[in-house]
Amino acid sequence: MAKRRTAPKPTCASCHFGANGLCALPDPSPCATFRPLSADGLKAPSQMRFHFREERRIQTVWAFPTAQEQAEIHAAV
């Protein structure tokens, strides 16, 4: 059976705010604003990407008449 890797527990020393002296909380335990310390600086957490469904993009509920259809409508009047 393969061993499951566990991520290291977050600490104030491994937090961007705590390591750079930007943390304003007196409690030394990690908080909800924890951001991992990285060489790239402060990076926002990744978010899910939004993908449109192709079948909905193709279907149109209403469309303008073509030039030929407009000419036929106005010629009949």
C-alpha atoms as one frame of an Amber mdcrd trajectory, in Angstrom:
protein
   0.000   0.000   0.000   1.397   3.420  -0.987   1.895   5.979   1.745  -0.103
   9.129   1.410   1.958  12.308   1.427   0.740  14.878   3.855   1.256  18.549
   3.285   3.237  20.348   5.965   1.049  22.163   8.470   0.954  25.921   7.893
   2.816  28.042  10.416   3.332  31.770  10.773   6.975  31.256   9.760   5.851
  29.772   6.419   3.270  32.524   5.827   4.027  35.475   3.534   2.627  37.977
   6.028   4.341  36.479   9.077   7.747  36.142   7.404   7.702  39.720   6.100
   6.488  41.286   9.349   3.095  42.170   7.897   0.937  40.056  10.220  -1.168
  42.148  12.587  -2.549  39.264  14.643  -1.136  38.634  18.113  -1.820  34.873
  18.013   1.105  32.937  16.459  -1.162  30.238  14.952  -2.011  30.273  11.231
  -5.153  32.199  10.315  -7.634  32.360   7.432  -5.444  34.844   5.528  -2.513
  32.388   5.317  -0.598  32.647   2.031   2.411  30.409   1.442   5.799  32.088
   1.367   7.294  31.829  -2.116  10.075  33.406  -4.149   7.465  34.935  -6.499
   6.037  37.025  -3.680   2.390  37.199  -2.797   0.291  35.241  -5.269  -3.479
  34.882  -5.169  -4.781  31.331  -4.814  -5.669  29.709  -8.128  -9.304  29.799
  -9.135 -11.407  27.517 -11.264 -11.635  28.344 -14.947 -14.989  29.056 -16.543
 -15.735  27.117 -19.736 -18.683  27.781 -21.998 -20.601  24.841 -23.348 -20.218
  24.647 -27.104 -23.796  23.526 -27.814 -25.220  26.600 -26.103 -22.990  28.973
 -28.043 -24.172  27.602 -31.370 -27.906  27.806 -30.668 -29.495  31.221 -31.060
 -32.805  32.177 -29.540 -33.450  34.977 -31.987 -31.559  36.314 -34.970 -31.974
  39.237 -37.348 -33.391  38.368 -40.760 -30.865  38.055 -43.544 -30.539  40.795
 -46.150 -32.512  38.686 -48.638 -35.344  38.126 -46.135 -35.493  41.847 -45.331
 -35.652  42.715 -49.033 -38.569  40.292 -49.510 -40.451  41.731 -46.505 -40.098
  45.348 -47.683 -40.728  44.556 -51.362 -44.125  42.984 -50.570 -45.397  46.169
 -48.884
